[in-house]
Amino acid sequence: MYAARPHVLALSGGKCWKNSDYLTQELLPRFMVEHPEVTADWDVIFDDRGHFVEPHTRHRIWLGTLTVRRYIRDWHEDVPSQVEMPEIDQAYPTMGPGNRFRYALFLKRLV
């Protein structure tokens, strides 16, 4: 929003959107979907919108671009795939999918 604002003001004679959500939640996502060749190398950072809780650890993360990137970066696969224990404590130390889940599906409605 802040990077676009000066350009919008210059092109519109000093008029800009009244609500920043209109740009960040409507115009920008629509433009990115409609013009993938223009936006392919853009690094757009979206604020947190909702949260995700790992069902096995109850670890909670907010669903914003930077938070999700950090969460994925911190995944580790060094947890052995076979644990020789009669019972695994629910508090088994892990973060991310290691020994827990292989895929995560995030759905977001685009314009």
Gaussian input, Z-matrix of N, CA and C with variables (Angstrom, degrees):
# hf/3-21g

backbone

0 1
 N
 C     1     B1
 C     2     B2     1     A1
 N     3     B3     2     A2     1     D1
 C     4     B4     3     A3     2     D2
 C     5     B5     4     A4     3     D3
 N     6     B6     5     A5     4     D4
 C     7     B7     6     A6     5     D5
 C     8     B8     7     A7     6     D6
 N     9     B9     8     A8     7     D7
 C    10    B10     9     A9     8     D8
 C    11    B11    10    A10     9     D9
 N    12    B12    11    A11    10    D10
 C    13    B13    12    A12    11    D11
 C    14    B14    13    A13    12    D12
 N    15    B15    14    A14    13    D13
 C    16    B16    15    A15    14    D14
 C    17    B17    16    A16    15    D15
 N    18    B18    17    A17    16    D16
 C    19    B19    18    A18    17    D17
 C    20    B20    19    A19    18    D18
 N    21    B21    20    A20    19    D19
 C    22    B22    21    A21    20    D20
 C    23    B23    22    A22    21    D21
 N    24    B24    23    A23    22    D22
 C    25    B25    24    A24    23    D23
 C    26    B26    25    A25    24    D24
 N    27    B27    26    A26    25    D25
 C    28    B28    27    A27    26    D26
 C    29    B29    28    A28    27    D27
 N    30    B30    29    A29    28    D28
 C    31    B31    30    A30    29    D29
 C    32    B32    31    A31    30    D30
 N    33    B33    32    A32    31    D31
 C    34    B34    33    A33    32    D32
 C    35    B35    34    A34    33    D33
 N    36    B36    35    A35    34    D34
 C    37    B37    36    A36    35    D35
 C    38    B38    37    A37    36    D36
 N    39    B39    38    A38    37    D37
 C    40    B40    39    A39    38    D38
 C    41    B41    40    A40    39    D39
 N    42    B42    41    A41    40    D40
 C    43    B43    42    A42    41    D41
 C    44    B44    43    A43    42    D42
 N    45    B45    44    A44    43    D43
 C    46    B46    45    A45    44    D44
 C    47    B47    46    A46    45    D45
 N    48    B48    47    A47    46    D46
 C    49    B49    48    A48    47    D47
 C    50    B50    49    A49    48    D48
 N    51    B51    50    A50    49    D49
 C    52    B52    51    A51    50    D50
 C    53    B53    52    A52    51    D51
 N    54    B54    53    A53    52    D52
 C    55    B55    54    A54    53    D53
 C    56    B56    55    A55    54    D54
 N    57    B57    56    A56    55    D55
 C    58    B58    57    A57    56    D56
 C    59    B59    58    A58    57    D57
 N    60    B60    59    A59    58    D58
 C    61    B61    60    A60    59    D59
 C    62    B62    61    A61    60    D60
 N    63    B63    62    A62    61    D61
 C    64    B64    63    A63    62    D62
 C    65    B65    64    A64    63    D63
 N    66    B66    65    A65    64    D64
 C    67    B67    66    A66    65    D65
 C    68    B68    67    A67    66    D66
 N    69    B69    68    A68    67    D67
 C    70    B70    69    A69    68    D68
 C    71    B71    70    A70    69    D69
 N    72    B72    71    A71    70    D70
 C    73    B73    72    A72    71    D71
 C    74    B74    73    A73    72    D72
 N    75    B75    74    A74    73    D73
 C    76    B76    75    A75    74    D74
 C    77    B77    76    A76    75    D75
 N    78    B78    77    A77    76    D76
 C    79    B79    78    A78    77    D77
 C    80    B80    79    A79    78    D78
 N    81    B81    80    A80    79    D79
 C    82    B82    81    A81    80    D80
 C    83    B83    82    A82    81    D81
 N    84    B84    83    A83    82    D82
 C    85    B85    84    A84    83    D83
 C    86    B86    85    A85    84    D84
 N    87    B87    86    A86    85    D85
 C    88    B88    87    A87    86    D86
 C    89    B89    88    A88    87    D87
 N    90    B90    89    A89    88    D88
 C    91    B91    90    A90    89    D89
 C    92    B92    91    A91    90    D90
 N    93    B93    92    A92    91    D91
 C    94    B94    93    A93    92    D92
 C    95    B95    94    A94    93    D93
 N    96    B96    95    A95    94    D94
 C    97    B97    96    A96    95    D95
 C    98    B98    97    A97    96    D96
 N    99    B99    98    A98    97    D97
 C   100   B100    99    A99    98    D98
 C   101   B101   100   A100    99    D99
 N   102   B102   101   A101   100   D100
 C   103   B103   102   A102   101   D101
 C   104   B104   103   A103   102   D102
 N   105   B105   104   A104   103   D103
 C   106   B106   105   A105   104   D104
 C   107   B107   106   A106   105   D105
 N   108   B108   107   A107   106   D106
 C   109   B109   108   A108   107   D107
 C   110   B110   109   A109   108   D108
 N   111   B111   110   A110   109   D109
 C   112   B112   111   A111   110   D110
 C   113   B113   112   A112   111   D111
 N   114   B114   113   A113   112   D112
 C   115   B115   114   A114   113   D113
 C   116   B116   115   A115   114   D114
 N   117   B117   116   A116   115   D115
 C   118   B118   117   A117   116   D116
 C   119   B119   118   A118   117   D117
 N   120   B120   119   A119   118   D118
 C   121   B121   120   A120   119   D119
 C   122   B122   121   A121   120   D120
 N   123   B123   122   A122   121   D121
 C   124   B124   123   A123   122   D122
 C   125   B125   124   A124   123   D123
 N   126   B126   125   A125   124   D124
 C   127   B127   126   A126   125   D125
 C   128   B128   127   A127   126   D126
 N   129   B129   128   A128   127   D127
 C   130   B130   129   A129   128   D128
 C   131   B131   130   A130   129   D129
 N   132   B132   131   A131   130   D130
 C   133   B133   132   A132   131   D131
 C   134   B134   133   A133   132   D132
 N   135   B135   134   A134   133   D133
 C   136   B136   135   A135   134   D134
 C   137   B137   136   A136   135   D135
 N   138   B138   137   A137   136   D136
 C   139   B139   138   A138   137   D137
 C   140   B140   139   A139   138   D138
 N   141   B141   140   A140   139   D139
 C   142   B142   141   A141   140   D140
 C   143   B143   142   A142   141   D141
 N   144   B144   143   A143   142   D142
 C   145   B145   144   A144   143   D143
 C   146   B146   145   A145   144   D144
 N   147   B147   146   A146   145   D145
 C   148   B148   147   A147   146   D146
 C   149   B149   148   A148   147   D147
 N   150   B150   149   A149   148   D148
 C   151   B151   150   A150   149   D149
 C   152   B152   151   A151   150   D150
 N   153   B153   152   A152   151   D151
 C   154   B154   153   A153   152   D152
 C   155   B155   154   A154   153   D153
 N   156   B156   155   A155   154   D154
 C   157   B157   156   A156   155   D155
 C   158   B158   157   A157   156   D156
 N   159   B159   158   A158   157   D157
 C   160   B160   159   A159   158   D158
 C   161   B161   160   A160   159   D159
 N   162   B162   161   A161   160   D160
 C   163   B163   162   A162   161   D161
 C   164   B164   163   A163   162   D162
 N   165   B165   164   A164   163   D163
 C   166   B166   165   A165   164   D164
 C   167   B167   166   A166   165   D165
 N   168   B168   167   A167   166   D166
 C   169   B169   168   A168   167   D167
 C   170   B170   169   A169   168   D168
 N   171   B171   170   A170   169   D169
 C   172   B172   171   A171   170   D170
 C   173   B173   172   A172   171   D171
 N   174   B174   173   A173   172   D172
 C   175   B175   174   A174   173   D173
 C   176   B176   175   A175   174   D174
 N   177   B177   176   A176   175   D175
 C   178   B178   177   A177   176   D176
 C   179   B179   178   A178   177   D177
 N   180   B180   179   A179   178   D178
 C   181   B181   180   A180   179   D179
 C   182   B182   181   A181   180   D180
 N   183   B183   182   A182   181   D181
 C   184   B184   183   A183   182   D182
 C   185   B185   184   A184   183   D183
 N   186   B186   185   A185   184   D184
 C   187   B187   186   A186   185   D185
 C   188   B188   187   A187   186   D186
 N   189   B189   188   A188   187   D187
 C   190   B190   189   A189   188   D188
 C   191   B191   190   A190   189   D189
 N   192   B192   191   A191   190   D190
 C   193   B193   192   A192   191   D191
 C   194   B194   193   A193   192   D192
 N   195   B195   194   A194   193   D193
 C   196   B196   195   A195   194   D194
 C   197   B197   196   A196   195   D195
 N   198   B198   197   A197   196   D196
 C   199   B199   198   A198   197   D197
 C   200   B200   199   A199   198   D198
 N   201   B201   200   A200   199   D199
 C   202   B202   201   A201   200   D200
 C   203   B203   202   A202   201   D201
 N   204   B204   203   A203   202   D202
 C   205   B205   204   A204   203   D203
 C   206   B206   205   A205   204   D204
 N   207   B207   206   A206   205   D205
 C   208   B208   207   A207   206   D206
 C   209   B209   208   A208   207   D207
 N   210   B210   209   A209   208   D208
 C   211   B211   210   A210   209   D209
 C   212   B212   211   A211   210   D210
 N   213   B213   212   A212   211   D211
 C   214   B214   213   A213   212   D212
 C   215   B215   214   A214   213   D213
 N   216   B216   215   A215   214   D214
 C   217   B217   216   A216   215   D215
 C   218   B218   217   A217   216   D216
 N   219   B219   218   A218   217   D217
 C   220   B220   219   A219   218   D218
 C   221   B221   220   A220   219   D219
 N   222   B222   221   A221   220   D220
 C   223   B223   222   A222   221   D221
 C   224   B224   223   A223   222   D222
 N   225   B225   224   A224   223   D223
 C   226   B226   225   A225   224   D224
 C   227   B227   226   A226   225   D225
 N   228   B228   227   A227   226   D226
 C   229   B229   228   A228   227   D227
 C   230   B230   229   A229   228   D228
 N   231   B231   230   A230   229   D229
 C   232   B232   231   A231   230   D230
 C   233   B233   232   A232   231   D231
 N   234   B234   233   A233   232   D232
 C   235   B235   234   A234   233   D233
 C   236   B236   235   A235   234   D234
 N   237   B237   236   A236   235   D235
 C   238   B238   237   A237   236   D236
 C   239   B239   238   A238   237   D237
 N   240   B240   239   A239   238   D238
 C   241   B241   240   A240   239   D239
 C   242   B242   241   A241   240   D240
 N   243   B243   242   A242   241   D241
 C   244   B244   243   A243   242   D242
 C   245   B245   244   A244   243   D243
 N   246   B246   245   A245   244   D244
 C   247   B247   246   A246   245   D245
 C   248   B248   247   A247   246   D246
 N   249   B249   248   A248   247   D247
 C   250   B250   249   A249   248   D248
 C   251   B251   250   A250   249   D249
 N   252   B252   251   A251   250   D250
 C   253   B253   252   A252   251   D251
 C   254   B254   253   A253   252   D252
 N   255   B255   254   A254   253   D253
 C   256   B256   255   A255   254   D254
 C   257   B257   256   A256   255   D255
 N   258   B258   257   A257   256   D256
 C   259   B259   258   A258   257   D257
 C   260   B260   259   A259   258   D258
 N   261   B261   260   A260   259   D259
 C   262   B262   261   A261   260   D260
 C   263   B263   262   A262   261   D261
 N   264   B264   263   A263   262   D262
 C   265   B265   264   A264   263   D263
 C   266   B266   265   A265   264   D264
 N   267   B267   266   A266   265   D265
 C   268   B268   267   A267   266   D266
 C   269   B269   268   A268   267   D267
 N   270   B270   269   A269   268   D268
 C   271   B271   270   A270   269   D269
 C   272   B272   271   A271   270   D270
 N   273   B273   272   A272   271   D271
 C   274   B274   273   A273   272   D272
 C   275   B275   274   A274   273   D273
 N   276   B276   275   A275   274   D274
 C   277   B277   276   A276   275   D275
 C   278   B278   277   A277   276   D276
 N   279   B279   278   A278   277   D277
 C   280   B280   279   A279   278   D278
 C   281   B281   280   A280   279   D279
 N   282   B282   281   A281   280   D280
 C   283   B283   282   A282   281   D281
 C   284   B284   283   A283   282   D282
 N   285   B285   284   A284   283   D283
 C   286   B286   285   A285   284   D284
 C   287   B287   286   A286   285   D285
 N   288   B288   287   A287   286   D286
 C   289   B289   288   A288   287   D287
 C   290   B290   289   A289   288   D288
 N   291   B291   290   A290   289   D289
 C   292   B292   291   A291   290   D290
 C   293   B293   292   A292   291   D291
 N   294   B294   293   A293   292   D292
 C   295   B295   294   A294   293   D293
 C   296   B296   295   A295   294   D294
 N   297   B297   296   A296   295   D295
 C   298   B298   297   A297   296   D296
 C   299   B299   298   A298   297   D297
 N   300   B300   299   A299   298   D298
 C   301   B301   300   A300   299   D299
 C   302   B302   301   A301   300   D300
 N   303   B303   302   A302   301   D301
 C   304   B304   303   A303   302   D302
 C   305   B305   304   A304   303   D303
 N   306   B306   305   A305   304   D304
 C   307   B307   306   A306   305   D305
 C   308   B308   307   A307   306   D306
 N   309   B309   308   A308   307   D307
 C   310   B310   309   A309   308   D308
 C   311   B311   310   A310   309   D309
 N   312   B312   311   A311   310   D310
 C   313   B313   312   A312   311   D311
 C   314   B314   313   A313   312   D312
 N   315   B315   314   A314   313   D313
 C   316   B316   315   A315   314   D314
 C   317   B317   316   A316   315   D315
 N   318   B318   317   A317   316   D316
 C   319   B319   318   A318   317   D317
 C   320   B320   319   A319   318   D318
 N   321   B321   320   A320   319   D319
 C   322   B322   321   A321   320   D320
 C   323   B323   322   A322   321   D321
 N   324   B324   323   A323   322   D322
 C   325   B325   324   A324   323   D323
 C   326   B326   325   A325   324   D324
 N   327   B327   326   A326   325   D325
 C   328   B328   327   A327   326   D326
 C   329   B329   328   A328   327   D327
 N   330   B330   329   A329   328   D328
 C   331   B331   330   A330   329   D329
 C   332   B332   331   A331   330   D330

   B1=1.4459
   B2=1.5273
   B3=1.3369
   B4=1.4550
   B5=1.5219
   B6=1.3292
   B7=1.4673
   B8=1.5287
   B9=1.3217
   B10=1.4671
   B11=1.5259
   B12=1.3048
   B13=1.4721
   B14=1.5333
   B15=1.3538
   B16=1.4688
   B17=1.5230
   B18=1.3399
   B19=1.4679
   B20=1.5260
   B21=1.3222
   B22=1.4698
   B23=1.5202
   B24=1.3257
   B25=1.4629
   B26=1.5308
   B27=1.3228
   B28=1.4705
   B29=1.5228
   B30=1.3187
   B31=1.4637
   B32=1.5251
   B33=1.3208
   B34=1.4645
   B35=1.5223
   B36=1.3165
   B37=1.4610
   B38=1.5228
   B39=1.2964
   B40=1.4613
   B41=1.5090
   B42=1.3217
   B43=1.4620
   B44=1.5274
   B45=1.3051
   B46=1.4518
   B47=1.5257
   B48=1.3235
   B49=1.4553
   B50=1.5298
   B51=1.3119
   B52=1.4655
   B53=1.5177
   B54=1.3188
   B55=1.4546
   B56=1.5304
   B57=1.3311
   B58=1.4597
   B59=1.5241
   B60=1.3416
   B61=1.4643
   B62=1.5233
   B63=1.3258
   B64=1.4654
   B65=1.5266
   B66=1.3270
   B67=1.4632
   B68=1.5277
   B69=1.3367
   B70=1.4621
   B71=1.5176
   B72=1.3287
   B73=1.4623
   B74=1.5258
   B75=1.3128
   B76=1.4794
   B77=1.5353
   B78=1.3308
   B79=1.4578
   B80=1.5305
   B81=1.3196
   B82=1.4617
   B83=1.5328
   B84=1.3467
   B85=1.4749
   B86=1.5297
   B87=1.3338
   B88=1.4657
   B89=1.5275
   B90=1.3352
   B91=1.4599
   B92=1.5282
   B93=1.3320
   B94=1.4618
   B95=1.5252
   B96=1.3259
   B97=1.4650
   B98=1.5249
   B99=1.3228
   B100=1.4662
   B101=1.5298
   B102=1.3409
   B103=1.4730
   B104=1.5294
   B105=1.3370
   B106=1.4679
   B107=1.5280
   B108=1.3273
   B109=1.4595
   B110=1.5363
   B111=1.3064
   B112=1.4639
   B113=1.5230
   B114=1.3143
   B115=1.4717
   B116=1.5330
   B117=1.3218
   B118=1.4649
   B119=1.5259
   B120=1.3197
   B121=1.4676
   B122=1.5328
   B123=1.3189
   B124=1.4638
   B125=1.5307
   B126=1.2902
   B127=1.4581
   B128=1.5290
   B129=1.3070
   B130=1.4611
   B131=1.5249
   B132=1.3057
   B133=1.4585
   B134=1.5268
   B135=1.3352
   B136=1.4610
   B137=1.5256
   B138=1.3260
   B139=1.4665
   B140=1.5220
   B141=1.3228
   B142=1.4575
   B143=1.5246
   B144=1.3176
   B145=1.4683
   B146=1.5154
   B147=1.2875
   B148=1.4518
   B149=1.5107
   B150=1.3229
   B151=1.4541
   B152=1.5198
   B153=1.3242
   B154=1.4607
   B155=1.5158
   B156=1.3248
   B157=1.4628
   B158=1.5247
   B159=1.3430
   B160=1.4626
   B161=1.5264
   B162=1.3236
   B163=1.4688
   B164=1.5230
   B165=1.3316
   B166=1.4579
   B167=1.5247
   B168=1.3236
   B169=1.4661
   B170=1.5124
   B171=1.3316
   B172=1.4688
   B173=1.5280
   B174=1.3502
   B175=1.4657
   B176=1.5246
   B177=1.3236
   B178=1.4659
   B179=1.5196
   B180=1.3287
   B181=1.4618
   B182=1.5221
   B183=1.3120
   B184=1.4638
   B185=1.5232
   B186=1.3191
   B187=1.4645
   B188=1.5283
   B189=1.2981
   B190=1.4576
   B191=1.5153
   B192=1.3002
   B193=1.4572
   B194=1.5310
   B195=1.3196
   B196=1.4598
   B197=1.5154
   B198=1.3260
   B199=1.4594
   B200=1.5271
   B201=1.3209
   B202=1.4668
   B203=1.5288
   B204=1.3256
   B205=1.4709
   B206=1.5312
   B207=1.3227
   B208=1.4682
   B209=1.5249
   B210=1.3253
   B211=1.4634
   B212=1.5299
   B213=1.3260
   B214=1.4705
   B215=1.5308
   B216=1.3362
   B217=1.4652
   B218=1.5289
   B219=1.3163
   B220=1.4640
   B221=1.5254
   B222=1.3379
   B223=1.4583
   B224=1.5143
   B225=1.2905
   B226=1.4581
   B227=1.5215
   B228=1.3012
   B229=1.4670
   B230=1.5191
   B231=1.3267
   B232=1.4520
   B233=1.5236
   B234=1.3167
   B235=1.4522
   B236=1.5246
   B237=1.3286
   B238=1.4663
   B239=1.5295
   B240=1.3276
   B241=1.4643
   B242=1.5285
   B243=1.3104
   B244=1.4681
   B245=1.5163
   B246=1.2945
   B247=1.4521
   B248=1.5221
   B249=1.3247
   B250=1.4564
   B251=1.5233
   B252=1.3050
   B253=1.4570
   B254=1.5180
   B255=1.3086
   B256=1.4566
   B257=1.5268
   B258=1.3413
   B259=1.4577
   B260=1.5205
   B261=1.3234
   B262=1.4612
   B263=1.5197
   B264=1.3150
   B265=1.4568
   B266=1.5291
   B267=1.3087
   B268=1.4632
   B269=1.5164
   B270=1.2996
   B271=1.4595
   B272=1.5262
   B273=1.3465
   B274=1.4583
   B275=1.5269
   B276=1.3408
   B277=1.4688
   B278=1.5292
   B279=1.2867
   B280=1.4567
   B281=1.5142
   B282=1.3159
   B283=1.4644
   B284=1.5101
   B285=1.2946
   B286=1.4547
   B287=1.5124
   B288=1.3271
   B289=1.4580
   B290=1.5272
   B291=1.3320
   B292=1.4532
   B293=1.5186
   B294=1.3284
   B295=1.4683
   B296=1.5239
   B297=1.2825
   B298=1.4732
   B299=1.5301
   B300=1.3155
   B301=1.4593
   B302=1.5157
   B303=1.3153
   B304=1.4554
   B305=1.5269
   B306=1.3254
   B307=1.4539
   B308=1.5249
   B309=1.2976
   B310=1.4651
   B311=1.5220
   B312=1.2944
   B313=1.4538
   B314=1.5194
   B315=1.3309
   B316=1.4556
   B317=1.5226
   B318=1.2872
   B319=1.4602
   B320=1.5220
   B321=1.3240
   B322=1.4550
   B323=1.5143
   B324=1.2876
   B325=1.4509
   B326=1.5148
   B327=1.3266
   B328=1.4579
   B329=1.5226
   B330=1.2647
   B331=1.4595
   B332=1.5012
   A1=109.77
   A2=116.23
   A3=119.38
   A4=112.09
   A5=116.94
   A6=120.03
   A7=110.88
   A8=117.70
   A9=121.65
   A10=112.85
   A11=117.06
   A12=121.36
   A13=114.12
   A14=121.18
   A15=119.41
   A16=113.20
   A17=116.22
   A18=119.97
   A19=110.73
   A20=116.39
   A21=120.35
   A22=109.65
   A23=118.34
   A24=121.44
   A25=111.03
   A26=117.50
   A27=120.91
   A28=111.45
   A29=116.97
   A30=120.81
   A31=113.09
   A32=116.85
   A33=119.86
   A34=112.99
   A35=117.23
   A36=119.46
   A37=112.18
   A38=117.48
   A39=121.23
   A40=115.16
   A41=117.64
   A42=120.53
   A43=109.20
   A44=115.57
   A45=119.91
   A46=108.11
   A47=116.28
   A48=121.22
   A49=110.45
   A50=116.56
   A51=121.02
   A52=111.50
   A53=116.33
   A54=121.16
   A55=107.77
   A56=117.89
   A57=120.57
   A58=112.18
   A59=117.80
   A60=120.28
   A61=111.57
   A62=117.40
   A63=120.34
   A64=110.12
   A65=117.10
   A66=120.06
   A67=110.63
   A68=116.82
   A69=120.18
   A70=114.11
   A71=117.83
   A72=120.43
   A73=113.78
   A74=117.22
   A75=120.24
   A76=111.95
   A77=116.45
   A78=120.07
   A79=113.36
   A80=117.45
   A81=120.82
   A82=112.78
   A83=119.46
   A84=117.89
   A85=112.81
   A86=117.54
   A87=120.26
   A88=110.31
   A89=116.81
   A90=120.33
   A91=110.73
   A92=117.33
   A93=120.95
   A94=111.90
   A95=117.32
   A96=121.09
   A97=110.66
   A98=116.82
   A99=121.26
   A100=113.32
   A101=117.65
   A102=121.19
   A103=111.40
   A104=117.72
   A105=119.70
   A106=113.28
   A107=117.69
   A108=119.81
   A109=111.26
   A110=117.55
   A111=121.76
   A112=110.49
   A113=116.88
   A114=121.48
   A115=113.95
   A116=117.94
   A117=121.22
   A118=113.02
   A119=118.17
   A120=119.99
   A121=112.66
   A122=117.93
   A123=121.47
   A124=109.41
   A125=116.46
   A126=121.54
   A127=106.95
   A128=115.56
   A129=121.73
   A130=108.98
   A131=116.16
   A132=122.91
   A133=108.27
   A134=115.67
   A135=120.39
   A136=109.93
   A137=116.06
   A138=122.19
   A139=110.51
   A140=114.57
   A141=120.71
   A142=110.52
   A143=115.07
   A144=122.57
   A145=107.06
   A146=117.50
   A147=120.82
   A148=111.24
   A149=115.63
   A150=120.63
   A151=110.70
   A152=114.74
   A153=123.39
   A154=107.01
   A155=116.25
   A156=121.28
   A157=107.95
   A158=116.82
   A159=120.05
   A160=107.16
   A161=117.40
   A162=118.99
   A163=113.33
   A164=118.21
   A165=121.52
   A166=113.89
   A167=118.24
   A168=120.66
   A169=113.64
   A170=115.81
   A171=122.59
   A172=111.69
   A173=116.68
   A174=121.24
   A175=107.67
   A176=117.01
   A177=122.04
   A178=109.81
   A179=115.85
   A180=120.29
   A181=108.73
   A182=114.81
   A183=120.69
   A184=108.24
   A185=116.41
   A186=121.37
   A187=111.33
   A188=115.15
   A189=123.40
   A190=107.32
   A191=117.40
   A192=121.46
   A193=112.29
   A194=117.68
   A195=120.35
   A196=112.11
   A197=117.50
   A198=121.09
   A199=110.83
   A200=117.32
   A201=120.95
   A202=109.92
   A203=117.82
   A204=119.65
   A205=110.54
   A206=117.07
   A207=121.00
   A208=110.63
   A209=116.75
   A210=121.73
   A211=110.24
   A212=117.02
   A213=121.25
   A214=110.57
   A215=117.13
   A216=120.70
   A217=111.26
   A218=117.14
   A219=121.74
   A220=113.81
   A221=117.99
   A222=118.91
   A223=108.47
   A224=115.48
   A225=118.98
   A226=108.81
   A227=113.87
   A228=121.30
   A229=111.22
   A230=117.56
   A231=119.70
   A232=113.65
   A233=116.81
   A234=120.71
   A235=107.15
   A236=119.37
   A237=120.52
   A238=111.53
   A239=115.78
   A240=119.30
   A241=111.92
   A242=117.08
   A243=121.29
   A244=108.46
   A245=116.94
   A246=121.24
   A247=106.99
   A248=116.07
   A249=121.26
   A250=110.18
   A251=114.66
   A252=120.53
   A253=107.64
   A254=118.37
   A255=119.11
   A256=112.05
   A257=116.10
   A258=120.46
   A259=108.06
   A260=116.90
   A261=120.76
   A262=108.24
   A263=115.52
   A264=121.14
   A265=108.86
   A266=117.64
   A267=120.30
   A268=111.87
   A269=117.64
   A270=121.24
   A271=111.38
   A272=117.80
   A273=122.03
   A274=108.84
   A275=119.18
   A276=121.49
   A277=112.55
   A278=116.77
   A279=122.27
   A280=108.23
   A281=115.76
   A282=121.90
   A283=106.32
   A284=117.40
   A285=120.37
   A286=110.33
   A287=118.07
   A288=120.67
   A289=115.74
   A290=119.28
   A291=120.97
   A292=112.67
   A293=116.30
   A294=123.46
   A295=113.41
   A296=117.56
   A297=119.53
   A298=111.87
   A299=117.19
   A300=119.96
   A301=108.48
   A302=116.21
   A303=120.70
   A304=112.19
   A305=118.18
   A306=120.94
   A307=109.84
   A308=114.97
   A309=121.14
   A310=106.56
   A311=116.52
   A312=121.57
   A313=107.44
   A314=116.14
   A315=122.19
   A316=107.13
   A317=117.14
   A318=121.58
   A319=108.90
   A320=115.39
   A321=120.42
   A322=106.64
   A323=115.37
   A324=120.24
   A325=109.21
   A326=116.45
   A327=120.97
   A328=108.26
   A329=115.16
   A330=121.76
   A331=111.22
   D1=-45.10
   D2=-176.30
   D3=-68.92
   D4=-33.16
   D5=178.28
   D6=-70.75
   D7=-33.37
   D8=-177.00
   D9=-82.02
   D10=-28.56
   D11=-173.03
   D12=-52.80
   D13=-50.29
   D14=-179.49
   D15=-60.37
   D16=-36.36
   D17=179.90
   D18=-69.12
   D19=-41.80
   D20=178.83
   D21=-63.91
   D22=-43.70
   D23=179.04
   D24=-61.65
   D25=-41.40
   D26=179.72
   D27=-66.81
   D28=-40.88
   D29=-177.81
   D30=-76.83
   D31=-23.83
   D32=-174.17
   D33=-106.06
   D34=8.55
   D35=179.94
   D36=70.92
   D37=32.44
   D38=176.36
   D39=93.29
   D40=4.01
   D41=178.39
   D42=-99.11
   D43=142.07
   D44=-178.85
   D45=-139.83
   D46=172.30
   D47=178.54
   D48=-62.19
   D49=147.58
   D50=178.91
   D51=-81.44
   D52=-29.92
   D53=-176.02
   D54=-125.99
   D55=120.49
   D56=-177.02
   D57=-63.04
   D58=-25.98
   D59=177.62
   D60=-60.53
   D61=-30.67
   D62=179.38
   D63=-61.83
   D64=-41.89
   D65=177.87
   D66=-71.93
   D67=-51.38
   D68=-171.24
   D69=-74.83
   D70=-28.70
   D71=-175.89
   D72=-106.63
   D73=-15.22
   D74=-179.26
   D75=-118.32
   D76=-65.32
   D77=-172.60
   D78=-65.39
   D79=-50.40
   D80=-176.48
   D81=-62.75
   D82=-51.22
   D83=178.49
   D84=-60.05
   D85=-38.79
   D86=178.76
   D87=-63.83
   D88=-44.55
   D89=179.31
   D90=-61.22
   D91=-41.77
   D92=-179.32
   D93=-64.73
   D94=-37.79
   D95=177.64
   D96=-69.84
   D97=-41.02
   D98=-176.20
   D99=-79.02
   D100=-19.33
   D101=-176.86
   D102=-133.67
   D103=62.24
   D104=-177.25
   D105=-63.84
   D106=-27.83
   D107=-179.67
   D108=-70.77
   D109=-30.94
   D110=179.08
   D111=-78.95
   D112=-37.29
   D113=-171.51
   D114=-99.15
   D115=4.49
   D116=-174.39
   D117=-56.67
   D118=-36.02
   D119=-177.51
   D120=-101.11
   D121=10.62
   D122=176.73
   D123=-74.94
   D124=142.55
   D125=174.48
   D126=-113.37
   D127=83.70
   D128=-176.64
   D129=-86.52
   D130=130.21
   D131=-179.08
   D132=-109.42
   D133=118.47
   D134=178.60
   D135=-101.50
   D136=144.62
   D137=177.02
   D138=-65.99
   D139=165.40
   D140=176.87
   D141=-61.99
   D142=134.07
   D143=175.70
   D144=-138.58
   D145=96.56
   D146=-179.27
   D147=85.09
   D148=-174.41
   D149=-177.99
   D150=-146.55
   D151=167.12
   D152=178.51
   D153=-129.98
   D154=138.76
   D155=177.33
   D156=-121.41
   D157=124.16
   D158=175.12
   D159=-64.92
   D160=124.49
   D161=-176.19
   D162=-66.15
   D163=-24.42
   D164=-175.76
   D165=-89.94
   D166=-23.79
   D167=-178.29
   D168=-120.26
   D169=-13.57
   D170=-174.39
   D171=66.91
   D172=13.88
   D173=176.12
   D174=-66.44
   D175=128.35
   D176=-174.15
   D177=-112.23
   D178=132.74
   D179=173.67
   D180=-128.25
   D181=148.42
   D182=173.54
   D183=-82.83
   D184=147.46
   D185=-174.71
   D186=-98.01
   D187=75.99
   D188=171.00
   D189=-121.89
   D190=161.85
   D191=-175.13
   D192=-54.57
   D193=-52.21
   D194=-176.10
   D195=-68.87
   D196=-38.48
   D197=179.87
   D198=-64.73
   D199=-43.04
   D200=-179.83
   D201=-68.19
   D202=-40.76
   D203=177.10
   D204=-60.01
   D205=-44.04
   D206=179.58
   D207=-63.94
   D208=-41.56
   D209=179.43
   D210=-60.51
   D211=-47.29
   D212=-179.97
   D213=-66.35
   D214=-40.22
   D215=178.67
   D216=-60.16
   D217=-34.58
   D218=-176.85
   D219=-84.20
   D220=-3.14
   D221=176.11
   D222=-60.29
   D223=146.87
   D224=175.16
   D225=-136.52
   D226=147.13
   D227=-178.59
   D228=-110.21
   D229=14.61
   D230=-175.93
   D231=-83.15
   D232=7.73
   D233=175.85
   D234=-82.18
   D235=126.10
   D236=-177.88
   D237=-58.88
   D238=143.73
   D239=-178.45
   D240=-74.32
   D241=-24.65
   D242=177.57
   D243=-120.35
   D244=117.94
   D245=178.08
   D246=-109.03
   D247=117.96
   D248=-177.96
   D249=-83.32
   D250=79.16
   D251=179.09
   D252=-140.13
   D253=143.52
   D254=178.42
   D255=-65.80
   D256=-29.42
   D257=-179.10
   D258=-148.54
   D259=136.55
   D260=179.26
   D261=-98.16
   D262=124.80
   D263=176.52
   D264=-61.50
   D265=139.32
   D266=179.66
   D267=-64.04
   D268=-19.20
   D269=179.43
   D270=-92.02
   D271=21.78
   D272=179.62
   D273=-53.46
   D274=129.30
   D275=-172.92
   D276=-69.94
   D277=111.24
   D278=177.17
   D279=-157.37
   D280=158.96
   D281=172.98
   D282=-148.01
   D283=133.90
   D284=-175.46
   D285=87.28
   D286=-160.29
   D287=-170.87
   D288=-84.66
   D289=-9.41
   D290=-175.66
   D291=-53.51
   D292=117.27
   D293=-179.64
   D294=64.60
   D295=15.19
   D296=-176.99
   D297=-127.60
   D298=-62.20
   D299=178.28
   D300=-147.76
   D301=155.25
   D302=-176.37
   D303=-97.95
   D304=-35.49
   D305=-175.11
   D306=-130.55
   D307=152.56
   D308=172.23
   D309=-131.44
   D310=138.89
   D311=179.91
   D312=-115.95
   D313=120.05
   D314=176.84
   D315=-109.47
   D316=128.15
   D317=-179.76
   D318=-114.42
   D319=135.04
   D320=175.95
   D321=-140.86
   D322=130.10
   D323=179.90
   D324=-76.49
   D325=121.74
   D326=175.90
   D327=-95.43
   D328=160.10
   D329=-177.17
   D330=-57.29

